[in-house]
């Protein structure tokens, strides 16, 4: 675990993937590539019209395209995850913690082929990764990226509570597109909210809120501060995860016909719901 300083000069913590987990993820990706190459080569060998020189050229071209194109394609479309990284809970992000784009994936893919793995049999990647405090290989240094782990147990940063004015709104959200890495950044931001200075704190909150809105397709309601929006999304996400892990309860038995159902308890004047005040939110901490 090491600190990450965002563009707003706010320090967050990232858990960098180490050599062992990255090696397993790389092995899974290599296995997928071998399967793809085997299928493609089997198709090429059945083409009788290919002479020996053309067949060798096509074989080499397909090998390069698969070895370089596989990680570039997957990391671009999934914002940093190949099949191996997905299986191991890893993700490639920029040095500032943001999602990578095509140019980052392309640099990593080219460096992986010519420097880190294939041309020199992986020795460079192992040596550079072991000597780097953040576990970075040559491709990560050139692309300005780092591989993080999303499955390390998270420290207790306090329970994120649901802002009551947003409870009904949050229940309607589609949170399936919220990445784990972004949820981690939200939790860390809310956990350190009281210790951050107002300027960088508000700027980082707005940036996180904008990124969350882009993933879930629901911007904050009007006059909602970023921290309340992030708290509502995280609290609703936690509630749904708890519901999925709790086994279903048997349906309650209806009361006998000769027994009237119990009446709901009456609410006192202080307990009855009323109109929300002008400022219904209380900042964390």
N, C-alpha and C positions, 0 to 999 in steps of 0.2 A: 504494500500500500504506500502511495506517495502522493504529495500534493499536486494539484492542478490549479494554475492561476488563469482565470478566465479573462476575457477582454475587458471586463469591468473591474479588474484587479481584485476579484473575490476568489479566495482559495477554497477549492473543493477537493475531495479525496477520491482517487481512482485506484482500483485494485488491478494491478497489471498482471497479465497472464505470464507465467513463467515457461521455461523451456519444456518441461514435461508435458503440460497440457497442450502447448502449441505443437509438440511433436506428434501427439496422438491425433490432433485435428488434421495435421498435415498428412499423416498416414491414411486417414479416412478419405481425404481429398485425392490422394494418389490412387487409392483403390477405385474410386469413382472414375478417375481419368483412365485407368487401365481398362476398365470395362468399356468405356466409350471408344477408346482406341482399338480394342479387340473387335468390336462390332464394325467399326469403320474399315479396319484392315481386312476383315472377312469379306466385306462388300467389294473392296478394291481387287482382291485376289481372284474374284469371280469374273472380272472384266477381261475377257480374252483379247480385246482390241488394244490393250495397254502393252507396249513393249517394255523391256527391262528398264531402260533409262527413265521412261515416263513414270513407270510404277514406283521406282525409287524416289523420284522427285515428289510425286504425290504423297508418298508415305512420310517423307520428311516434312513436307508442308503441313500435313494434317497433324503430325506430332507437335510441331511448334504452335499451331493454332489452338490445339486442345490444351496444351500445357500452359500457355500464356492466356488464352481466351477464357478458360474455365474460371480461374480466380477473378479475372477482371470483370467478366460478365456477372458473376454472382455477387461480388462485393459492390458493384455499381447498383444493381437492381435491389439488393437487400440492405443497402447502406452499411456494408462492412461485414457481411457474414457469408461464408461459403457453407457447404453442407457439413464439413468437418467442424468448423467453428460453431455452427448451430448445435451440433451434437454435444460439443464440449462446453457450451455456454460462453463462448468467446465472441468478441466483436472488435473490429478495427474502427478507431475513431481518430479524428485529427488531434494534434498536440494540445489544442485548446478545448478538447472534449466534444466538438461538434461532429456531425456526420460527414463521412467522406463522400467524394464525388468521383466522376469517371477519371479525372486526371490523377487523383491519388491512387486509385485502383490500378491504372495503367502503369504508373511508375513502379508500384510494388510488384506487379506481374512481370514487367521487363527485368527488374533487378532480381526477382526470384529466379528467373530462368538463367540469366547470364552471370550473376554474381553469387547469389545465396545458395541455390540448390543444385540445379541440373548440370551446369557446365563444370562446377567444381565439387560435385557430390555432397553438398551440404556442409562442408567443413567451415566455410566462411560464416554461414548463418549461425552455426553452433558457437563458434568462438566469439563473434560479435555480440550475440545475445547473452552469453554468459558474462561478458565484460561490461554490459550495459546495465545500469541500475534499474532501468525501466523495461528490460528484456527486449530491446529493439534490435532488429536485424538491419542489414544495409538498406533494404528496401524501405523500411520505416524511417530511417534517417533521411533518405533522399526524398521521400514523399511527405515528410512531416506528420507521420502517423504513429500510433501506438496501439497495441492489442490489449484490451482489458477483459477481465473476467466478470461475468454477471451472476455467478452462482456462489460466490464467497459469502458466508453469513455476514449480514449487515449489522453494524453496531446499533445499539438502542439510542435513537435520537429523539425519543419521546413519541407518544401516540398522537398521530395527526387527527384532529377532531373535525367533524363535519360542521361548517357554519350553517346554523339552522335556517337562515333565509334562503340558502341554496340547496337544501335537502331535496325538495321536490323537483327542482331543476336537474340536479345531478342524477336522480333516478332514471331520467329519460336518455342519458348519454350512451353512446356506443363507444366503449373503451377498448375494443378489440385491437385497434391500431396503435395503442400506446406502447412504445418500446420499453423494455426493462431498464435499459441504460438511462433513458430520459426520466423514468420514475425514480431511479436512484438519485439523479441530480436534483429532482424536486424534493425528495426526502431530506437530502443534505442541506438544501437551501432553507427549507422550513425549520430544520433542527438548529441551524446557525443564525436564523433570522434576528434574534435579539442582539447578537454580537456584531452584526455588520453595520457599517456606517450607512446613513440613509441614502446618499447618492448612488454609490455602487449597488447597494441592496435593491433599490427600486429599479435600477436599470437591468440588473440580472433577473429580477422577477418578471419584468415586462418581456424580456427575451425568452425566458422559459415559458411564459404564458402563451406567447405567439407560436412557439414551436409545438406546444401541447395542442393548441387550437388547430394547427395545421394537420396534426395526426388524427385527432378525433372529430374534426369537422364541426366544432361548436365553440365559437368565441365566448369570452366572458360576458355575462349579462351586463347591461348598462350600469355604470357607477360601482362596479365590483372591483376592488383592489386585486392586484395580481396574486398576492399571497392567499386571499380567500378563495380565488378561483382554483389555485393549485391544491389547496387543502381539500376543497370539495371533490376534486377529481381523484385525489389519492384516497380519501376516506371512502368514497363510493367504490373504488377499485378494491380496497381491502375488504369491504363488506361483501362484495360479490365473490371474492376468493374464499372467504369464510363460509359462505353459503354452499359453495361447491364442495368444500371439504367436510361439511357436517352431514351425516347420514340422514335420510328422510325420516320423519317421525310418523307413526301410524295416525290415521285420522281420528280425531276426537269423537267419542261416542255421543250421540244426541241425548239430551235429558229425557227421562220418562215422560209419557204423555200427560201424566197427572202432576208433573212438576214444571212450573214455569221457569224459563231460562233466567239466570241472574241478570239484574239490571246493571248497566254500567255505572261506575262510581261517578258521583257528581263532582264537578270542578268548582273550587272556590273562586272567588273573584280574582285572586292573584294567579291562579292556575289556568284560567280561561285564556285561549289564544286571542290575541288582539292585533291591531295593526302594527307592522314593524316600524321602529323609529327611523329617523332620518339617517342615522349611522348605526346599522344593526351589527356591524362587525367589530370584533375585538381582536387586535393583532396578537399573534403568538408571543409567548414570553411575557 
